[in-house]
Amino acid sequence: MRIVDDATDQMLRPVFSGLVHMSDFQKQWNGSRLTFSLMAGMAALRVPIKGWILATDTDITIDIDLPAFIEKLLPQSVRSNVQAAVRGLLNKPRQD
């Protein structure tokens, strides 16, 4: 759970988001399930994004609800890059 919590914080830093501005980030743990919401956008376009992350001893499941028009606009390369970035954050060695 700690790794997931740290990774979500890292994902929302301006360095990662680049041209996409993220704001109004909220997250809440309920047991091993982290629910989150945020606003993301470029220029005047802002859309709500919400989802959840379930962390178990052996797996991490991520479910993100994107507005349909945004999901259709994302090329596969963007999806692959985001997946690789998330995997990299989750596989980073812990620094206690």
Short mmCIF file of the C-alpha atoms (twelve columns), coordinates in Angstrom:
data_MODEL
# 
_entry.id   MODEL 
# 
loop_
_atom_site.group_PDB 
_atom_site.id 
_atom_site.type_symbol 
_atom_site.label_atom_id 
_atom_site.label_alt_id 
_atom_site.label_comp_id 
_atom_site.label_asym_id 
_atom_site.label_seq_id 
_atom_site.Cartn_x 
_atom_site.Cartn_y 
_atom_site.Cartn_z 
_atom_site.pdbx_PDB_model_num 
ATOM 1  C CA . MET A 1  0.000   0.000   0.000   1 
ATOM 2  C CA . ARG A 2  2.874   2.337   0.759   1 
ATOM 3  C CA . ILE A 3  4.385   1.773   -2.688  1 
ATOM 4  C CA . VAL A 4  1.034   2.513   -4.355  1 
ATOM 5  C CA . ASP A 5  0.554   5.635   -2.254  1 
ATOM 6  C CA . ASP A 6  4.024   6.923   -3.146  1 
ATOM 7  C CA . ALA A 7  3.544   6.069   -6.842  1 
ATOM 8  C CA . THR A 8  0.256   7.986   -7.062  1 
ATOM 9  C CA . ASP A 9  1.965   11.037  -5.581  1 
ATOM 10 C CA . GLN A 10 4.807   10.695  -8.113  1 
ATOM 11 C CA . MET A 11 2.388   10.345  -11.051 1 
ATOM 12 C CA . LEU A 12 0.810   13.691  -10.262 1 
ATOM 13 C CA . ARG A 13 3.982   15.727  -10.025 1 
ATOM 14 C CA . PRO A 14 4.390   18.406  -12.727 1 
ATOM 15 C CA . VAL A 15 7.518   16.661  -14.034 1 
ATOM 16 C CA . PHE A 16 5.469   13.629  -15.068 1 
ATOM 17 C CA . SER A 17 2.368   15.452  -16.273 1 
ATOM 18 C CA . GLY A 18 4.190   17.761  -18.706 1 
ATOM 19 C CA . LEU A 19 1.657   19.511  -20.937 1 
ATOM 20 C CA . VAL A 20 -1.283  18.033  -19.055 1 
ATOM 21 C CA . HIS A 21 -2.203  20.089  -16.017 1 
ATOM 22 C CA . MET A 22 -3.600  18.068  -13.112 1 
ATOM 23 C CA . SER A 23 -5.425  19.652  -10.177 1 
ATOM 24 C CA . ASP A 24 -7.943  18.968  -7.422  1 
ATOM 25 C CA . PHE A 25 -6.345  15.598  -6.684  1 
ATOM 26 C CA . GLN A 26 -8.020  13.639  -3.908  1 
ATOM 27 C CA . LYS A 27 -7.304  10.151  -2.680  1 
ATOM 28 C CA . GLN A 28 -8.636  7.984   0.098   1 
ATOM 29 C CA . TRP A 29 -7.740  4.543   1.341   1 
ATOM 30 C CA . ASN A 30 -10.456 2.085   2.362   1 
ATOM 31 C CA . GLY A 31 -8.645  -1.044  3.437   1 
ATOM 32 C CA . SER A 32 -6.358  -2.039  0.549   1 
ATOM 33 C CA . ARG A 33 -8.338  -0.028  -2.020  1 
ATOM 34 C CA . LEU A 34 -7.293  3.514   -2.925  1 
ATOM 35 C CA . THR A 35 -9.944  5.637   -4.632  1 
ATOM 36 C CA . PHE A 36 -8.892  8.827   -6.366  1 
ATOM 37 C CA . SER A 37 -10.208 11.700  -8.440  1 
ATOM 38 C CA . LEU A 38 -8.676  14.684  -10.191 1 
ATOM 39 C CA . MET A 39 -9.184  17.235  -12.929 1 
ATOM 40 C CA . ALA A 40 -6.867  17.018  -15.937 1 
ATOM 41 C CA . GLY A 41 -6.601  19.293  -18.904 1 
ATOM 42 C CA . MET A 42 -4.743  21.239  -21.500 1 
ATOM 43 C CA . ALA A 43 -5.429  24.949  -21.986 1 
ATOM 44 C CA . ALA A 44 -9.163  25.560  -21.430 1 
ATOM 45 C CA . LEU A 45 -10.196 21.877  -21.711 1 
ATOM 46 C CA . ARG A 46 -10.518 20.213  -18.301 1 
ATOM 47 C CA . VAL A 47 -12.023 16.792  -17.648 1 
ATOM 48 C CA . PRO A 48 -12.682 14.809  -14.468 1 
ATOM 49 C CA . ILE A 49 -10.818 11.554  -14.010 1 
ATOM 50 C CA . LYS A 50 -11.565 9.051   -11.272 1 
ATOM 51 C CA . GLY A 51 -10.622 5.523   -10.456 1 
ATOM 52 C CA . TRP A 52 -9.344  3.070   -7.925  1 
ATOM 53 C CA . ILE A 53 -6.286  0.977   -7.179  1 
ATOM 54 C CA . LEU A 54 -6.461  -2.326  -5.329  1 
ATOM 55 C CA . ALA A 55 -3.218  -3.452  -3.699  1 
ATOM 56 C CA . THR A 56 -2.824  -7.046  -2.539  1 
ATOM 57 C CA . ASP A 57 0.232   -9.002  -1.444  1 
ATOM 58 C CA . THR A 58 0.806   -10.219 -5.015  1 
ATOM 59 C CA . ASP A 59 -1.050  -7.882  -7.402  1 
ATOM 60 C CA . ILE A 60 -1.971  -4.302  -8.091  1 
ATOM 61 C CA . THR A 61 -5.134  -3.623  -10.081 1 
ATOM 62 C CA . ILE A 62 -5.756  -0.157  -11.505 1 
ATOM 63 C CA . ASP A 63 -9.098  0.986   -12.914 1 
ATOM 64 C CA . ILE A 64 -9.436  4.500   -14.351 1 
ATOM 65 C CA . ASP A 65 -12.638 6.021   -15.700 1 
ATOM 66 C CA . LEU A 66 -11.835 8.370   -18.561 1 
ATOM 67 C CA . PRO A 67 -14.449 10.355  -20.468 1 
ATOM 68 C CA . ALA A 68 -15.273 8.398   -23.653 1 
ATOM 69 C CA . PHE A 69 -14.039 11.093  -26.032 1 
ATOM 70 C CA . ILE A 70 -10.673 11.268  -24.247 1 
ATOM 71 C CA . GLU A 71 -10.248 7.504   -24.306 1 
ATOM 72 C CA . LYS A 72 -10.892 7.432   -28.067 1 
ATOM 73 C CA . LEU A 73 -8.367  10.212  -28.652 1 
ATOM 74 C CA . LEU A 74 -5.518  8.475   -26.832 1 
ATOM 75 C CA . PRO A 75 -3.294  6.600   -29.244 1 
ATOM 76 C CA . GLN A 76 -1.960  3.216   -28.167 1 
ATOM 77 C CA . SER A 77 1.524   4.733   -27.790 1 
ATOM 78 C CA . VAL A 78 0.276   7.078   -25.039 1 
ATOM 79 C CA . ARG A 79 -1.373  4.171   -23.211 1 
ATOM 80 C CA . SER A 80 1.837   2.138   -23.475 1 
ATOM 81 C CA . ASN A 81 3.933   5.043   -22.180 1 
ATOM 82 C CA . VAL A 82 1.640   5.553   -19.182 1 
ATOM 83 C CA . GLN A 83 1.665   1.827   -18.413 1 
ATOM 84 C CA . ALA A 84 5.469   1.771   -18.574 1 
ATOM 85 C CA . ALA A 85 5.718   4.809   -16.292 1 
ATOM 86 C CA . VAL A 86 3.381   3.240   -13.727 1 
ATOM 87 C CA . ARG A 87 5.297   -0.038  -13.790 1 
ATOM 88 C CA . GLY A 88 8.553   1.876   -13.317 1 
ATOM 89 C CA . LEU A 89 7.187   3.715   -10.283 1 
ATOM 90 C CA . LEU A 90 5.791   0.551   -8.736  1 
ATOM 91 C CA . ASN A 91 9.043   -1.359  -9.286  1 
ATOM 92 C CA . LYS A 92 11.300  1.311   -7.773  1 
ATOM 93 C CA . PRO A 93 13.244  0.093   -4.754  1 
ATOM 94 C CA . ARG A 94 11.769  1.362   -1.504  1 
ATOM 95 C CA . GLN A 95 13.750  3.879   0.483   1 
ATOM 96 C CA . ASP A 96 12.872  3.442   4.170   1 
# 
